[in-house]
Amino acid sequence: MRRVAAAAAALVLGGGLLMTASPAQAATGTITGLAGKCADVAGANSADGTAVQLYDCNGTAAQSWSRGSDGTIRALGKCLDVSAGSVADGARVQLWTCNGSGAQQWTYTSGRDLVNPQANKCLDVTGNNSANSTPLQLWTCSGGANQKWNVPAADDGPPPAGGAPMAAAPYLYQGWGEPPNPATVMNAAGVKWFTMAFILSNGYCNPQWDGNRPLTGGVDQQAINTIRSNGGDVVVSVGGWSGNKLGQSCGTASELAAAYQKVINALSLKAIDVDIEDQEFSQPAVRQKVVDALKIVEQNNPGIATYLTFGTTTSGPDGNGQDLIQRGANSGLNLDGWVIMPFDFGGGSTNMGTLTRQAADGLKNRVKAAYGLTDDAAYRKIGISSMNGITDVAGERVNLSDFESMLSYASEHHLARFTFWSVNRDRPCTGGGADTCSGVSQNPWDFSKVIGRYRG
């Protein structure tokens, strides 16, 4: 099984729909990129249609950009704009009168990409050429150095301290096989947070990695140290598909909360995920125990992020999942994210992007009803934890195009979590073990690169 444990904006052509309000609380400074050079308005010309290019940083107004909470990036009183609202690779980037269109919206990601959400593509230095006057363009996000930028802050803030949104934290497993060096993935894909898996019981209520490796001092600790030394951090996942679960081994909610707390303290965690599967998930008393224990954790650790991850049908949570959510609401559990695993549907499922959206909408509806939330608030309390490539079910596969669909959905609704199992599998197969590659045609870390573009 998977857990081997041991609303598009209208295209508006430049010049139309004039909206000239200034961005709120914008900070101003240079945008630096390839070879340390600056994004520059050619000739310091403020006329509509003036090209934006790469140039030696010189401290002029042509290189002074403000980035505001309205999603615009401005210089010389006008906006960074994609010519004619194009979404094509190679679309020209220019200066244009601010008009509120999707062509002038930019999101700065944890991976230092500047993404135009309308096209879901990146600000790019044409041809990876660092020569002065090289024009900037729109291009499919690749993770290349010619798409990496340092930008001024905005009132919505830069990515959180530590590097990346906690929401975008793919699973990394040290238990067996050939775990990749997280620093390699971080540098290539732009992800900074990882979900380290899995904490199990060593027989009673004592948490260990896979139930047999110490919490600190081993390979798991080494991976966490590497992530943190490279500016990232980790969510730690408790549970998974197989092995001895703490939820079953610990006798009471208080004991279970103490086991979770031991992990939090030992690893100095800011976030914890309980991946509730198999017998933990199927037993009502254990579901309640997990809910009560997480509530204790929330009370004792102000500010910690808590997630519950579980399986789903194509229409949303099954009876066990529905019961889990209702128990959480009845108990006053204030999770950061109710997270589904939208795969292993069976029957050779295809178009997994569409099925994932359907399942997530079903989850949203359940959380909305249980907690009495609006649609928007409920979306912000749910998440997706997918699987890349060939899943555990014959004929079912999750393609990169499906991940792109999920990214669009997650971005539109501001989901609490967008992740997948696993970074270990995020590479082409070359004869390694079953859980060391995706089984589909890809380049290394392609799926992680999609996750790295999620800003939450």
Number of C-alpha atoms within 10 A of each C-alpha: 11 17 19 16 22 16 8 10 12 11 14 18 16 23 13 12 13 12 11 13 10 14 18 13 15 21 16 19 18 24 22 21 22 21 14 15 20 24 28 30 28 19 12 16 13 19 14 16 18 16 26 25 24 28 24 17 16 12 11 11 14 21 28 19 27 24 28 23 16 19 19 26 28 25 23 17 15 21 26 23 32 29 22 15 21 20 20 14 15 15 17 22 26 25 28 24 23 26 22 20 22 22 29 29 22 25 20 25 23 27 27 24 28 25 23 23 21 21 20 19 22 26 25 29 25 19 11 14 14 19 15 13 18 19 24 26 25 27 23 17 19 18 21 15 16 21 26 23 24 16 23 20 19 21 14 14 11 17 18 11 10 18 21 28 26 29 26 26 27 29 25 26 27 21 18 13 13 15 16 18 14 23 19 11 20 22 14 20 24 25 30 28 28 28 27 25 27 31 31 29 24 20 16 15 22 20 28 22 29 27 22 15 17 16 19 15 9 12 15 21 17 13 22 23 16 16 22 17 12 16 15 24 27 27 26 25 24 27 28 27 20 18 20 24 28 30 31 21 19 21 14 17 20 17 18 26 25 19 20 24 22 16 22 19 10 10 17 11 17 18 20 24 26 24 27 24 17 16 16 24 21 15 13 14 13 23 24 20 23 26 28 22 24 28 21 19 22 18 13 12 15 9 10 16 20 21 23 24 24 24 22 25 23 21 16 24 26 16 11 17 24 17 17 24 23 18 18 24 18 12 13 13 21 19 20 21 23 29 29 26 25 28 27 23 19 14 10 12 17 16 14 23 22 15 21 28 20 17 23 30 19 19 30 27 18 20 25 18 16 18 18 12 15 13 15 13 17 26 25 19 23 28 27 28 23 26 28 27 25 19 22 16 16 12 12 20 24 22 22 18 14 21 25 16 18 24 25 18 18 24 17 14 18 22 29 25 28 28 29 25 24 27 31 23 29 28 23 19 18 9 8 11 12 11 22 22 24 27 19 17 12 17 10 19 20 22 28 27 21 24 26 31 30 28 23 22
